[in-house]
Every structure is written in structure tokens, then in C-alpha cells.
Amino acid sequence: MKIGLIGCGRMGSALIGGIAKSDITTPADITVYDLNADSVTTLVQDSGVSAASNNLDLTCKSQTILLAVKPQYIGEVLREIAPAITKDHLLISIAAGVTMEKMETACPAGTRIIRAMPNTPALIGLGATGIAPGSHATEQDIKTARELLESVGIVSVTQEPQLDAVTGLSGSGPAYVYTFIESLSLQAQKEGLALDEAIKLATQTVIGAARMVEQTDMTPRELVEQVTSPGGTTLAGLDALTEHGFEKSIAAGVHAASERSREIARES
Ligand SMILES: NC(=O)c1ccc[n+]([C@@H]2O[C@H](COP(=O)([O-])OP(=O)(O)OC[C@H]3O[C@@H](n4cnc5c(N)ncnc54)[C@H](OP(=O)(O)O)[C@@H]3O)[C@@H](O)[C@H]2O)c1
């Protein structure tokens, strides 16, 4: 599979790093381009991929093109590559908030496009990505996008309207979890622990609890019940969390981020 990457920033480089190491393709079949020559050089040196001389050259050399520039530059990139897009191309865009309608309008009729919403843990191979097909994308295109993005984590296939909810959950989610770890640690410090030890314990607690959800066949609610005994410490903690609006705060956060994602898509 001939793969091209336009935009070798943090996210694009992480994706290509994962793809180059996977058995989907070989680095020799990957071409990259970025306006910033230093980013290209670093990626070429780190991953053994080749550099294209510009976006049009990259399009001619690739069948599957990952678009990883900032959302405001997607229109400009599509205008640049549109003359070289053929029926053999598949475009996969990770640009937040750039709608399928906008991209399909900027491309030749019938262009196959997939929209993806990864998150930053993709940088360490633990991403959670939602993907949605455009109106001309095939089942094989969804399979291709899934395989490529699975090289940096897990992938959930959905439809475009649901990508806003993906953004509100896993896209923005790492920041909620960082805030959670920070809050746990700061209070544990007030209760007497050294801050660095508290951060270590809080982080491992989040990893361990997440693994329990992943590796047992219990629901999160069943796991809560399993660790909560009448009159115990966990129940006291949970009651205080509910009293202070914990669940409602999280719901409001996911809703606000999903709404903001819908707004950005309307504005773009
Ligand atoms: N970071 C995240 O958590 C995250 C999560 C989900 C989705 N995304 C999406 O991922 C995309 C990339 O994000 P990022 O954080 O990796 O951005 P980034 O670090 O800014 O990387 C984008 C790169 O594209 C280059 N570029 C700009 N215009 C170009 C053009 N016309 N042709 C070729 N290259 C061009 C930029 O060069 P210059 O620096 O010279 O402009 C930059 O090196 C964004 O659309 C974002 O919405 C990011």
C-alpha cells in the first residue's frame, strides 16, 4: 500500500511512526511532505520514509493520503492536490471539525474520504480513534483506515454526526483524566502524602482501574459495586463525590466539548 502523509507535525509523525513499524506496509512505500523541511527531515531519519517534493508530487506517488495539517489549512491543501486526485485515491483526514461536506466539495466528484478523530495518547501507541466514512468511501476504505489507525491504538467505526461525541469523549478525554489525576494527587498531598508519590499512586490507580474495565467482563457499575461495602471508606468517598456533583460535572464536560465540536464544524 502506497501511503502519503501531508503534515508531519506531532499527530502526523506519530501516525506514520506507528504505520511504518506495522506490517501494513514498509517505510519504502511511505512518502511524506510538510512545509516545514525540518519536520520532514526528522521523520525521514526516524522512520526511514521518503520525502516528496510537494503535496502534488506526494499525491501522484500515493494511493492512501493522510491529511494531518491544522484544520484551517485543509482547504488550501485540497485545492493544491485536487488536480492529481483520481478514483484510486483514498483520503483520510484527522483535521478536527472539518466536515465531510467541505472536503468532498473541494475534491473531484466521487473522491473517497474517511474522517478520523484520534487523541494524543496515539503519540505513545495508546490512541482511541473514531472514524467515519464519507459518501463515496467503501467498506474496503473503512478497513484500510481502521488498519492504519490501529497501528497507534484502538479504532471505533461510526458515522460523521457521531464524531462530535467522539471528540467530547476520547478526543478531549485525556485532559479530563489528567485533571482527575491532578485533583486526586493534590488532595492526597493535603492528607499527608508527598506530591510525587501521590501522582504515582493516582496514575497507577487510573491505569489499574481502566485495565479492570478492559480485562474483566464486568460493567463499570458492577466494578463499583464490587469494591463498595456498607460503612466502608469507598462508599464514604463515593457519597461525597456524588454530593459534590461528580457524575453531573463529567456529563457536563462531555456535553460541552461535544457541543463545541458541533459549533466548530458549523463555523468552518
Ligand atoms: N494534537 C491532537 O491532540 C489532535 C487530536 C485529534 C486531531 N488532531 C488533528 O491533527 C491535525 C494535526 O495536528 P498537529 O497537532 O499534529 O499539528 P501540527 O503539529 O501543527 O502539524 C501540522 C503540520 O502541517 C504543516 N503544514 C501546514 N500547512 C501545510 C501545507 N499546506 N502542506 C504541508 N504541510 C503543511 C505545518 O507546518 P507549519 O508548522 O510550517 O505550519 C505543521 O508542521 C490537526 O488538524 C488536528 O485537528 C490533533
PDBQT file of the ligand as one rigid body, heavy atoms in Angstrom, charges set to zero:
ROOT
HETATM    1  N1  LIG A 301      -2.992  17.021  18.591  1.00  0.00    +0.000 N 
HETATM    2  C1  LIG A 301      -4.139  16.405  18.882  1.00  0.00    +0.000 C 
HETATM    3  O1  LIG A 301      -4.455  16.040  20.015  1.00  0.00    +0.000 OA
HETATM    4  C2  LIG A 301      -5.121  16.086  17.799  1.00  0.00    +0.000 A 
HETATM    5  C3  LIG A 301      -6.196  15.239  18.061  1.00  0.00    +0.000 A 
HETATM    6  C4  LIG A 301      -7.079  14.953  17.005  1.00  0.00    +0.000 A 
HETATM    7  C5  LIG A 301      -6.882  15.525  15.772  1.00  0.00    +0.000 A 
HETATM    8  N2  LIG A 301      -5.833  16.360  15.578  1.00  0.00    +0.000 N 
HETATM    9  C6  LIG A 301      -5.665  16.972  14.278  1.00  0.00    +0.000 C 
HETATM   10  O2  LIG A 301      -4.409  16.627  13.775  1.00  0.00    +0.000 OA
HETATM   11  C7  LIG A 301      -4.015  17.643  12.854  1.00  0.00    +0.000 C 
HETATM   12  C8  LIG A 301      -2.557  17.940  13.070  1.00  0.00    +0.000 C 
HETATM   13  O3  LIG A 301      -2.380  18.393  14.410  1.00  0.00    +0.000 OA
HETATM   14  P1  LIG A 301      -0.921  18.571  14.989  1.00  0.00    +0.000 P 
HETATM   15  O4  LIG A 301      -1.088  18.897  16.426  1.00  0.00    +0.000 OA
HETATM   16  O5  LIG A 301      -0.075  17.407  14.599  1.00  0.00    +0.000 OA
HETATM   17  O6  LIG A 301      -0.487  19.882  14.159  1.00  0.00    +0.000 OA
HETATM   18  P2  LIG A 301       0.980  20.468  13.870  1.00  0.00    +0.000 P 
HETATM   19  O7  LIG A 301       1.947  19.925  14.879  1.00  0.00    +0.000 OA
HETATM   20  O8  LIG A 301       0.825  21.932  13.690  1.00  0.00    +0.000 OA
HETATM   21  O9  LIG A 301       1.358  19.806  12.456  1.00  0.00    +0.000 OA
HETATM   22  C9  LIG A 301       0.834  20.217  11.246  1.00  0.00    +0.000 C 
HETATM   23  C10 LIG A 301       1.995  20.382  10.256  1.00  0.00    +0.000 C 
HETATM   24  O10 LIG A 301       1.434  20.665   8.956  1.00  0.00    +0.000 OA
HETATM   25  C11 LIG A 301       2.259  21.634   8.327  1.00  0.00    +0.000 C 
HETATM   26  N3  LIG A 301       1.547  22.307   7.246  1.00  0.00    +0.000 N 
HETATM   27  C12 LIG A 301       0.755  23.420   7.286  1.00  0.00    +0.000 A 
HETATM   28  N4  LIG A 301       0.274  23.718   6.062  1.00  0.00    +0.000 NA
HETATM   29  C13 LIG A 301       0.755  22.771   5.215  1.00  0.00    +0.000 A 
HETATM   30  C14 LIG A 301       0.651  22.553   3.819  1.00  0.00    +0.000 A 
HETATM   31  N5  LIG A 301      -0.074  23.365   3.046  1.00  0.00    +0.000 N 
HETATM   32  N6  LIG A 301       1.287  21.492   3.285  1.00  0.00    +0.000 NA
HETATM   33  C15 LIG A 301       2.032  20.669   4.045  1.00  0.00    +0.000 A 
HETATM   34  N7  LIG A 301       2.193  20.840   5.379  1.00  0.00    +0.000 NA
HETATM   35  C16 LIG A 301       1.581  21.875   5.971  1.00  0.00    +0.000 A 
HETATM   36  C17 LIG A 301       2.641  22.536   9.447  1.00  0.00    +0.000 C 
HETATM   37  O11 LIG A 301       3.759  23.299   9.069  1.00  0.00    +0.000 OA
HETATM   38  P3  LIG A 301       3.962  24.754   9.760  1.00  0.00    +0.000 P 
HETATM   39  O12 LIG A 301       4.227  24.487  11.200  1.00  0.00    +0.000 OA
HETATM   40  O13 LIG A 301       5.090  25.322   8.976  1.00  0.00    +0.000 OA
HETATM   41  O14 LIG A 301       2.638  25.492   9.567  1.00  0.00    +0.000 OA
HETATM   42  C18 LIG A 301       2.938  21.538  10.577  1.00  0.00    +0.000 C 
HETATM   43  O15 LIG A 301       4.269  21.082  10.540  1.00  0.00    +0.000 OA
HETATM   44  C19 LIG A 301      -4.925  18.852  13.092  1.00  0.00    +0.000 C 
HETATM   45  O16 LIG A 301      -5.813  19.012  12.006  1.00  0.00    +0.000 OA
HETATM   46  C20 LIG A 301      -5.689  18.488  14.339  1.00  0.00    +0.000 C 
HETATM   47  O17 LIG A 301      -7.026  18.975  14.296  1.00  0.00    +0.000 OA
HETATM   48  C21 LIG A 301      -4.932  16.643  16.550  1.00  0.00    +0.000 A 
ENDROOT
TORSDOF 0
